[in-house]
Amino acid sequence: MSILVLGAGGQVGREIAGRLGEADHALTHSALDITRPDAIARALDRHHPKVLINAAAYTAVDRAEAEPDRAEAINRDGAAHLATACAQRGIALLHLSTDYVFDGRADAPYTPADAVNPLGQYGRSKAAGEAAIRQALPAHLILRTSWVFGRHGGNFVKTMLRLARDRDALNIVDDQIGGPTPAAAIAEALLGLARTIVSGGAWPWGTYHYAGAPAVSWRGFADVIFAEALQAGLISRAPQVRAITTAEYPTPALRPLNSQLDMRDTEARLGLSPPDWQAALQALLRSPAFHA
Ligand SMILES: NC(=O)c1ccc[n+]([C@@H]2O[C@H](COP(=O)([O-])OP(=O)(O)OC[C@H]3O[C@@H](n4cnc5c(N)ncnc54)[C@H](OP(=O)(O)O)[C@@H]3O)[C@@H](O)[C@H]2O)c1
């Protein structure tokens, strides 16, 4: 009995794929398109997983405003196809979702029970995908995460390092607050859950939050990135940072001001603590991947 991972070429998917055991399998987008039910059926019948981890998604938050149909085909319908195929075969589904399902107007961290109200097409498509999974497949864990960073793919850490080398001064949004989350920690959390499910037993299925601590603004995150990058010898000087508001940095998609995800349920029922993003960032920036 094994684990099958989809979206294995992405930021989180690559971290999971790199940690799999011999009986497990990982498929990239080119090997399996989750918008195609026939391809999903073939892959599940070929690999016979006990647990399917879906790290595949449409993640272009701003582009989704211009192509909502594409975002929905992948994030809503793709998730629905996976859940239906898993239900027909007795497979459990571990799926990732996002803080962007919330509108960010709450004055406390969001719990999994809080009502969703996405501000943009990406968040809407992810919320619809969650709902489709809940309806089709009781044996699911949906893990909402936020502000993902790591060695693979594009992310805020890599953007800040590039800008630090190119610019003397930067304007960075200071009124959006969230939990930066290491992709590697998400991968370990998902694989730990998947392995426990593979070994059997009752399971508290449902929707959970998984985000790094402590919460910080994008500007606060950037400050730590520059401090750690200086220490690691990746940059020779930090750019001057000016804190700006979301209103001063208009983007096609609105983003929640409060992106904080409450993890108390996750700790109590799944035994997972919030990852320490500062320690993970320090290790990442000192790793050979960033010193090639
Ligand atoms: N990144 C964040 O800050 C963040 C925050 C909160 C939640 N999340 C959630 O975390 C999960 C993983 O995100 P990530 O950062 O790892 O995203 P990512 O780097 O964009 O990876 C997504 C992967 O999905 C693949 N994909 C896209 N359409 C597909 C399809 N139709 N069939 C199969 N694969 C497809 C992509 O392949 P191509 O590149 O070839 O299209 C890519 O390899 C997603 O569910 C996302 O919504 C991410």
The ligand as a Gaussian input file, in Angstrom:
#p B3LYP/6-31G(d) Opt

LIG

0 1
 N        2.581000      29.100000      -3.051000
 C        1.927000      29.603000      -1.995000
 O        2.322000      30.643000      -1.409000
 C        0.683000      28.927000      -1.480000
 C       -0.021000      29.519000      -0.427000
 C       -1.166000      28.885000       0.069000
 C       -1.572000      27.676000      -0.472000
 N       -0.883000      27.125000      -1.503000
 C       -1.374000      25.853000      -2.063000
 O       -0.351000      24.879000      -1.920000
 C       -0.409000      23.980000      -3.017000
 C        0.973000      23.838000      -3.651000
 O        1.383000      25.125000      -4.083000
 P        2.802000      25.351000      -4.767000
 O        3.324000      26.637000      -4.251000
 O        3.631000      24.120000      -4.665000
 O        2.335000      25.582000      -6.273000
 P        3.194000      25.493000      -7.623000
 O        4.635000      25.630000      -7.337000
 O        2.536000      26.432000      -8.573000
 O        2.944000      23.995000      -8.089000
 C        1.722000      23.574000      -8.605000
 C        2.004000      22.430000      -9.519000
 O        0.747000      21.998000     -10.071000
 C        0.965000      21.721000     -11.436000
 N       -0.283000      21.791000     -12.179000
 C       -0.944000      22.887000     -12.634000
 N       -2.039000      22.500000     -13.317000
 C       -2.063000      21.147000     -13.278000
 C       -2.935000      20.172000     -13.796000
 N       -4.020000      20.517000     -14.524000
 N       -2.679000      18.872000     -13.573000
 C       -1.585000      18.502000     -12.865000
 N       -0.704000      19.375000     -12.348000
 C       -0.954000      20.690000     -12.558000
 C        1.944000      22.773000     -11.886000
 O        2.557000      22.356000     -13.093000
 P        2.904000      23.475000     -14.235000
 O        3.864000      24.405000     -13.587000
 O        3.478000      22.609000     -15.329000
 O        1.601000      24.091000     -14.605000
 C        2.903000      22.811000     -10.711000
 O        3.922000      21.856000     -10.852000
 C       -1.506000      24.488000      -3.937000
 O       -2.703000      23.789000      -3.664000
 C       -1.671000      25.928000      -3.544000
 O       -2.984000      26.396000      -3.805000
 C        0.246000      27.713000      -2.011000

